[in-house]
Every structure is written in C-alpha cells, then in structure tokens.
C-alpha cells in the first residue's frame, strides 16, 4: 500500500498534484488525493471534495 493511500487526505505524490488559484478574488488550493480532487479555502478549510 502506498503512503497516500494510508494517510487520509494526503496529496498524491508528484510535481503536478496541486494548484492554487482564485475565483472572483477568492483564493483556493486544489489537490489530488487518491481518486478525488479536494478544494480548500485560503485558511485550508475543506470546501469541496469531488470524487
């Protein structure tokens, strides 16, 4: 089992598994975790998980 499968919410390994951006001047961070895409607010609270 790989480490990202053991740690809940861990970012997938690699250089292209996360991104930062903003919509209407509201910043966010998005990253891949397993088969999901996780979107975090600027304070790192989870906003949405897209399976």
Number of C-alpha atoms within 10 A of each C-alpha: 5 8 11 14 13 9 10 10 15 14 20 19 14 7 6 9 13 17 11 12 11 11 7 5 7 9 13 19 19 20 20 20 21 16 9 14 18 20 21 18 15 15 9 10 11 14 13 12 14 9 9
